[in-house]
């Protein structure tokens, strides 16, 4: 039950003023990625290092360990032009082997904003983009994706923060090679590689289970296939009991339009099943689970080039692609009901249209936010490209109109003659 109390304060003034106070759930950080970046992989990593880096064994023995939590960004497209038009298709011509860690810094007062710091990690062994990343043991690992020649990558590389070095720990068998897929690592160090594209950009329904419990003896096996072959997807876990994927593209419709269907995998029954479809068809978006709610952000849509209304910035229509970059956000609250009782709801718009970006949820003392990193923006006719950006945004659901109400103050100021009357409505949750 929500209870409200109203306080009225009068202040003498000769200034006439009528205003109200509102909060924008979106904001740009004052810092950006060291380079404009898209098609990277993003992972939240909590790892342990010895306080005495020169003697890790002694530090562990004496209990002198330091636990660190950061957001890791690996690889991606670093061409300033992002995906540029090459006559018959769009592609990025410059990939990177760079890796960065990001440490969020929360505001200390209501008058401050989120910020953070980026630090460079050692270079990965190879350039790659449209790959997956995850944490196993105390390592950050990357798998799959494509190189600068658009060839699928089979090498599995892992970064060990205790040694501050990358190592190739294994090779993905040819039948499991994929890009633009979704990756999820469970607590038992089993990694799920879901969907994606093969070398010829045919969408895959395969799910590959990678047993990385022993990095010296990695094992591979087929998992339960998803119902619809799809690539350009992401995945979120729901209470460690299920996985959810949504949208994406498939060759089955000649990539004419992205999908809006959503599938959920139950670890108990070992089955995929349908969930309420997205309100908008979208691929190359991000799914984030934050405090029991799944957010679908941005992404790529399609427009009908023969239709009566074609956006002015969609040069891709003339190129036969029909791509349009989205700025919309949807949310699915799986805690609100079961099965058919839940549905996607519109959560407003991002500050700009964006796709091929990275995103991550971040929990700070129980207050969760979502960070959005880089990506590609709307089409620019001058360069015939979707430029990359280095900007970082943060989304605070607590400030959203559809977010869960929290204790706070809403103020309204009204002038009566020379007296300003300030109404403060204090909202308390009970």
PyMOL commands that set and color helices and strands:
alter all, ss='L'
color gray80, all
select helices_A, chain A and resi 56-61+174-176+251-253+315-317+334-336+339-341+397-399
alter helices_A, ss='H'
color red, helices_A
select strands_A, chain A and resi 2-12+19-20+26-28+41-50+65-74+83-85+90-91+99-105+115-120+132-136+139-143+155-160+165-171+182-185+190-194+207-211+219-222+235-238+242-246+262-266+271-275+286-290+293-297+300-302+323-325+328-333+344-349+358-364+367-373+385-386+392-395+408-416+419-429
alter strands_A, ss='S'
color yellow, strands_A
deselect
rebuild
show_as cartoon
